[in-house]
Amino acid sequence: MNRSNFINQLESKEEFDICIIGGGATGLGTALDAASRGFKTILFEQHDFAKGTSSRSTKLVHGGVRYLQQGNIKLVMEALRERGLLLKNAPHLVHNQKFVVPNYKWWEKTFYGIGLKIYDKMAGKLGLGPSQFLSKEETLQLAPTLDPEDLKGGVLYHDGQFDDARLAISIAQTAAQHGAAMLNYFPVSGLLKMDKKVCGVWVKDFFTGKDYEVKSKVVINATGVFTDSIMKMDDAKHESIICISQGIHLVVDKDFLPGDTAIMIPRTDDGRVLFAVPWHNKIVLGTTDTPVKSQDFTSLLEPIPQQEEIEFILTHIGRYLSKNPQLSDVRSMFAGLRPLVKGKTKKTAALSRDHLISIGNSGLITITGGKWTTYRKMAENVVDIAMKTFDLPDKPCITKQLRLSGHDNPVTPAEVISLSEPELKEILKKSMQEEMCMTVEDFLSRRTRQLLLNASEAIKAAPLVAKLMAAEMNKEEKWIREQIDTFNSIAKNYLPT
């Protein structure tokens, strides 16, 4: 991906077929779908690709055991199909993950076992392996740090596990390879209209301050938690359709769950599922479901774990492990926001995870809701609707069989603390030249995952990263200081307090 080349396309003032606002999973997937069909495509992201929700997930590509409990068969079936396709198309970032559901009551093995056998059946040929009933000894062999007292046994099942931000970059690169212009740090400041119909966008280059008028036959709003703000840009009388829910994760050392098997606790006090998942040699614990009222821009970009959420996870996971994690054991903590489609219920855990596509009177197409696992199907749906609504040439979707960029290459290391300076310099150079890494935070949070894995080590690494980036970009000492200060102000909220 070459930023200068993409900006040159703006300078040419040619009309695009499809313009996408939002560079998270849904927007990136839509850009890939549109470009791979042969449409002239451009995407604008106000910050960095996957800066928001799409880099803060539980790191699971899954059908959703909880949705099966809720009876949402359609969503589970769709997600299981997409899980299988992702494993084929991005084997460098998605892999088969074993999960154990520990059983502490006599009825749980039969109850959850039957449910997971149904889960297997629904996956069909794209299944990742059959679920199995486990004895107490077999359960402890797979998850030796489970509390053995009153443990009756367990159920083993399979789901997908992935690196969300790295997958986002892979999708962006694949879209670019198919001709899409992909621009991060390009906020949309307004919608172009002719005869009350949307015909493009006004955008601003965050780094230069230069404004651009971009014409497009179709404009798609795929901005997640910012959905309503774009819809209000289109129609000042727009009534909000998004309800925001916050989910947090705590990252602890591997000692709390050695081996390669994850744990799934099927029911917590608030009716949610709790996971302990191995990820880049750490364990990710999560997640919560807390309604968010604040619509403040900064809080939406950098949500902060709340004290009660932290205590909730530590308390609940402590009930199942022989060694209870304490706040001092947390290496990093991060929060993500879910853009849920409003429903009649007041409980966010029960709101729809299905996606919604709507078309405004102006022709602005909005896609929202959904989840990482189904990003490809969401993209296919919205491009199909764009073709029919705006009389674009009928071109078939090809992303079911489309291998993603890097599928045959090793992945960038998740952590930088073990790298020598020459190794770090090489990875940084690649991130800047090929992945549009623009800031220290881009690199330490999303091109590598250092901030999410160990926040204090990320803070220590920031000065060297800033210095090496400055040398590559011909920046001065002032830029280095600003980058370190900006990163530290963000990173402090990832430290346990």
C-alpha positions, 0 to 999 in steps of 0.5 A: 500500500502506497499512501502517495499513490492513493493521494494522487488518485484524489488529485486526479478528481476522477469519479469513483464507483464506490466510496467507503467511510470507515476502516474497520472490519466492515469497511475494509471488507467492503472495499475488498469486495467492491475492488475485487469485483472490478469497481473503482473503489476508495476508502477513508478512515479518520484514524488508523485502520482497525483503530477502534472496535476491530483491534479490540476483540476477544480474538475469536473467529467463532459461530457464537455459542452464546447466540446458539443459547439465545436461539439465533440459529441464522447468525450462528449458521452464517458465522460458522460458514464464514469461520471456515472460509476465513481459516482457508483464506487467511491461514497465516492469521486464523487457526483452529483453537481447542476450548474446554467447557469445565463442568462443576455440576452433574447436569452440565456435561450433558447439557453443554455437550448436546449443545456443542454437538449441535454446534458441530453439526451446524458447521457441516463440512467447514467444521474444525473438529468434533466436540468430545466429552472429557473425564475430570482427568482429561479436563485437567490434562488440557487445562491443568490450572482449573480448580479441581475441587468439585470438577466433574469433567468437561466438554472439548470443542473447536473454534477459530482464533485470530489476530484482529488488527493484523487481519485488518491490515491483510484485508486492506493490502488485498483490497489495494492489490485489487486496485482500491485506494485505501487511506487512513488518517483521512476524516470525512468532513461532509457529504457532497450532494446534487439534487439532494442525492449524495454524490461523494464526500469532503475529506481532509488529510489529517497530516497536511490539513489539505481538503479534497472533494471526492466524487462517487456514484455510491457512498457507504457508511461503515463507521461502527460506533460513529454510524449515527454521526455520519447519518446525522451529517446526511440528515440533521433530523436522523434518530440514533439507531446505534446502542453502544456496549463496552467489552473489556479484556485483561491480559495475563501471563501464560502461567495462569493457563499453560498449554494451548487450550482455551477455557469457555465459561458458559454463564456468568452472573450477567448471563454472558460467556467468559473466555480465557484464550491463549494469544501470542504467548499470553492469556486474554480474559474477557469479556464484559457487556457494559452500556455506554452513554457517552458519545464523546469523540475521544472516549469512542476512539480510546475507551477505558476499562472501568473498575467494576469491569476489571473486578468482574473479570478477575472475580469470575475467572478466579472462581474457576482457576486454582490460582486467582489472577490479581490486578498486579498480574495484569500486563495490559487491559483494553476496551472495545465498543460494540455498535449494536442495533437498537432493539426493544430490550434494555440489556445490551447482551441481548441486542442484535449482533446481526448486521443492518443495511439501510438506504437514506433518502439521499442514497447514503448506504449504511451498514452497521452491527454484525461481528468480525467473523461475518465481515466478508458476508456483510461486505458481500451483502452491502455491495450487492445492494449498492449494485442493484440500487445504483444500477452498477454493472452486475459483477459476482462476488469472488471473496469466498475463494479469495486468499488474503495478502500474506497467506503464504508469508510469516506474520510480523512479530506480536511483541517487539521487546525480544527484537534487536535494534536491526530487527526492529528497524527492518519490521518498522520499515516494512510496516511504514512502506507496505502497511501505512504505519504512520505513528508510534501508536500504529506500530506498537498497538496494531502493526505489532501487538505490544501495547495489548500484550504488555503495556509497560514494555510498550511504553519502554519501547516507544522512544526507540520506535519513535527515533527509528521512525523519525529517521525513516520519515526525515522527522525532527526531534520535535516530532519524536517528543510529540509521538512519545508523549501522545503514545504515553498518554494513550498507553497509560490507560492500558496499565492496571490501576 
